[in-house]
Amino acid sequence: MDIFGMGLTVAGLCAFETISSIDNAVINAEVLGTMDQKARRWFLTWGLLIAVFLVRGVLPWLIAVTVLLFAIGLARTMQAPDDYQQGATVKIMYLHVPAAW
């Protein structure tokens, strides 16, 4: 990917994040207007912690680790030796059996 493609991807993600944040702010303002004081305080405390720290902080790292581990597992599957009876066709079980769980 060239520098233009990377810049376009980053710009698109920034636009998406901005639009999502504005949409969430409008919805939250409407919801907060209908809540009593105790529920509003709980929502602002825990809701913001979950939204900011978990979704925007932890989730991207979990996605990156998942993609990395999937790539490592796929590479190791392809490097596994062939079965002595079924040959290379048995390697499909490395993907299908875990997917069944």
C-alpha angles and dihedrals in degrees: 000000000000127000092263092055092049092049091049091050093050091047091050092049091048091051091048092050092048094049092046092049093051091047091050092048092054093048093045092050091054092047094046091055091063097047129091120241097265094049091045091053091048092048094049094046103042098024093056093045091052095043097045105034104029104033099034098029110033104024097064090052091049090051091049092049091048092052091046094050091046090053092048091048092048092049092049090049091055091049094051115112120257119262114259093233108027101030121206094341092079090068090078087073089065087070103030100049096053090043090057091063 
